[in-house]
Amino acid sequence: MPEKYMKAQRIEHGTVIDHILPGLALDVLRVLGLSTDRCMSILINSHSKKGGKKDILKIEDVELSGEEASRLALVSPHATINIIVNGIVVKKFNAEAPRVVKGILTCSNPNCISNQNEPIASEFRLGPDEGHRYVCTYCERDIIDLAKRIRS
Amino acid sequence: MPEKYMKAQRIEHGTVIDHILPGLALDVLRVLGLSTDRCMSILINSHSKKGGKKDILKIEDVELSGEEASRLALVSPHATINIIVNGIVVKKFNAEAPRVVKGILTCSNPNCISNQNEPIASEFRLGPDEGHRYVCTYCERDIIDLAKRIRS
């Protein structure tokens, strides 16, 4: 019988990031600055058992920190982070979108002072509504496509 | 008992590219122009049963053509391409590095005529030795890092 679900293979030590928004696993990888010299598996547009699609990222021998989880939440809020040691989940938490983001995003407004080679870091604040929306502290422009606005 | 190997999950219809040089699966993806709206799984630095490491790429509902296999061979020569239909391998072939490559690579020599906005396509020929080396037809410069020289 054909298998409907792409199963995620277990790892002994490392991090499993589950419930990444579909198609965004490679952006998550980029945001975390993880290079491909690590052992990892990436499932893209995997069928979720609850219906819908999701991406999953498994990285061996890396334990994601809370700060890294915040970075990843910029791209994919509400992803679930599982830290695995000796094959057992020792810690599980959700990626929480940071309220203030300094120096990671670039403003999409070319006239914003943060894009003028001035000695200031970019700064964005999470909007008050539910839409996972960041607003530039300097020019108040909304950031539309967060994944594209993250500095490499 | 911990599993040493990351197993590649079966797919019902699509292409499995095996024996990709370790760490180069994302370059293969880029060369093939495959976007992340497809269902796929990517294993990076997976332990090979024969020893050593390799990458594996599984793409659902895509049957790789011979021309696409040539493009991928630019990045990872000798990768194995398996075409799967109804869960069965119906075709298996190796990615053969093309002898001549037109318009896909850019020459690393900034003074090369192919980089001067002239109406000519870049052209490279596979070197006569075993080293998977491409030489510019115009300025005879060797291409060192093929993955980086592929136009996006």
Chai-1 contact restraints between the chains, C-beta under 6 A:
chainA,res_idxA,chainB,res_idxB,connection_type,confidence,min_distance_angstrom,max_distance_angstrom,comment,restraint_id
A,P2,B,E12,contact,1.0,0.0,6.0,A-B,restraint_1
A,M6,B,Q9,contact,1.0,0.0,6.0,A-B,restraint_2
A,M6,B,S41,contact,1.0,0.0,6.0,A-B,restraint_3
A,K7,B,Q9,contact,1.0,0.0,6.0,A-B,restraint_4
A,Q9,B,M6,contact,1.0,0.0,6.0,A-B,restraint_5
A,Q9,B,K7,contact,1.0,0.0,6.0,A-B,restraint_6
A,E12,B,P2,contact,1.0,0.0,6.0,A-B,restraint_7
A,G23,B,T36,contact,1.0,0.0,6.0,A-B,restraint_8
A,G23,B,D37,contact,1.0,0.0,6.0,A-B,restraint_9
A,T36,B,G23,contact,1.0,0.0,6.0,A-B,restraint_10
A,T36,B,I44,contact,1.0,0.0,6.0,A-B,restraint_11
A,D37,B,G23,contact,1.0,0.0,6.0,A-B,restraint_12
A,C39,B,N45,contact,1.0,0.0,6.0,A-B,restraint_13
A,M40,B,I44,contact,1.0,0.0,6.0,A-B,restraint_14
A,S41,B,M6,contact,1.0,0.0,6.0,A-B,restraint_15
A,S41,B,L43,contact,1.0,0.0,6.0,A-B,restraint_16
A,I42,B,I42,contact,1.0,0.0,6.0,A-B,restraint_17
A,L43,B,S41,contact,1.0,0.0,6.0,A-B,restraint_18
A,I44,B,T36,contact,1.0,0.0,6.0,A-B,restraint_19
A,I44,B,M40,contact,1.0,0.0,6.0,A-B,restraint_20
A,N45,B,C39,contact,1.0,0.0,6.0,A-B,restraint_21
